Amino acid sequence: MTDPKSHVVTAPDDAPRLDVLVAGELDISRNQAATLIATGHVTVDGRHEKASYKSRAGETVTVKIPPPPDREVIGEDIPLTIVYEDDDILVVDKPAGMVVHPAPGNWSGTLVNALKGRGGPLSSVNDEFREGIVHRLDKETSGLLLVARSDRAHRVLGAALQARQITRRYAAMTWGHLAEDRITVDKPIARDPRDRKRMAVVNTGRPARTDLTRLARFDSTDLLRADLHTGRTHQIRVHLASIGHPVVGDDTYGGGGGRKLMGLPPRRHFLHAAWLVFRHPISGELVDLRSPLPAELHRAVVAAAGPDVELGDTNPLEFFGFYTVHV
């Protein structure tokens, strides 16, 4: 059994009960959080408190997360679309609905389960639940995701990601219309103090910047290219919601209404990691990978564009100039 991991959070001004705070930070149920508190795994400035305790602003809440008893990540026979692979890295075109790595509530069916079931090495820089994972995509976000097979590759890619040397561009459809064709949203992001399971624009949050380019303006929606400069949790979705244009189909951030108008299935939002560019961590060669829209997002573009736009079998991203970047 490995040593417990630590999760540390500074209590906000209007901190909720301790069990609610811990549940939101760790994305677990309130009962699970209460169990961690009752078993002595949670301290507030070094003190043990009850689940009902309300932290004062600025107090440090530390959660010692014990490894799950007798839990190991089992390889599973789950088909994956691999768009690039060599001895050091691979790139997966992740489908919507797949969680990236195991966690409470999702111990199976994840990308890591699929990678382990597929065989071959994965880097050991992270713990066994996140082997090989360099960056993540939200469950309902599809597209290109980078995986490290060797520890050396993982460390180089991690440094490149930190230095913003990996280009990640997403296709997004949003409700309403941007004020301009090109805008930048530069707003800090942190846990929503009113709902700890969501993220929000918070003055004391971590810096986050997203460049947005409108590719097409439809009757009720815009098709955008989103360029990430940082990689905060839910960054694109939070930034778009903060300017009044949530991602179509995004129930969490206010864009879920009208999903059927675009033909999207339940829980699916229109966000796709369509373009990934990076230097190979070992050879240094430029790797440029592109993913077409999945069928359900292709249909949504057709529905939004209407009968006057003849898309046919054309890749809508090519049609609307997603891969054309004006500097």
C-alpha positions, 0 to 999 in steps of 0.5 A: 500500500502506498502512502496517502496523497495530500489535497490542500485547499484554502477555505474561501470567504463563504466556505460551506460545511467541511463535508460539503467543501471536501466533497466539492474539492475532491469531486466525491459524494458528501457521504464519502467526504464525511467518512474521510472526516470521521476517520481522521483524514481531514484537518483544518489548520492541523486540527480535526473537526466535525463534518458540520464545521464551517471553515473560516476564510484563509484556513488550510484544509488538508485531506490525506487521501488513502489509496483504495483498499485492494483496488488496482487498475484493471486493463479492459478490452475497450476499443481506442482510436490511435492516431499516432504511436511510437515507443515514447508517445501515443495520441488517442482520439478520445470519444465523448462519454469516456472518463480519462482515468479511474477515480471514485465512481469511475473505477472502470471503463476509463481511458487508462483502463483501455490503455492498460488493456491494450498492452504496451508500456505507460510512463510511471511519472504519475500514480497507477491511476493516471499512468501515461496521462499528460493532460486531460479532457472532460468526460463529454469532450472528445478529441486528441489526447496525448499519452506518454509511454516513457518517463523521459517523454512524460517529463519533457512533455510536462515541461513543454505543456507548462511552458505553453509549447504545446498547441491545443485548439478546440472546436466549439459551438456556442449559443448567441453571437460574439461581439467581435470575430476574434476576442481573448478571455483572460480571467482567473479560474477556481472552484465555484465558491457557491457550488464546489463541483463547478469551476468559475471565474474567481478573482483569487483563482489561477490565471487562465487565457483563451483566444476565441475566433469565430469561424461561422455565424448561424441563426442562433449559434456561433462556430468557434476555434478556441486556442488554449494558453493555459489548461485549467479545469473546464477552462473553455466552458467557464470562459464562454459561459462568463461572457454569456455564450455557453457551449451548446449542450453544456448542462453544467454551465448553462448551455444545455437548453435547446440541445435537441435543436442541434440534434445532440444526444443527452449529456453531449456538449459541442466541444472537440479537441480537433488540433494538436501540435507539439515537438516530439519529446525525443526526436524534436520533430514537429507533430501536427495532428488533426481530428475531424468532428465526430458524427453527432457534432457534424450533424449539429453543424449541419442543423445549425447551418441550415439548408442554404449551406451545402456541407455534404460529406465535407469536414465542416472544420475544413469548410469553415477554415478551422485549420487556417490561422491568421497571425 
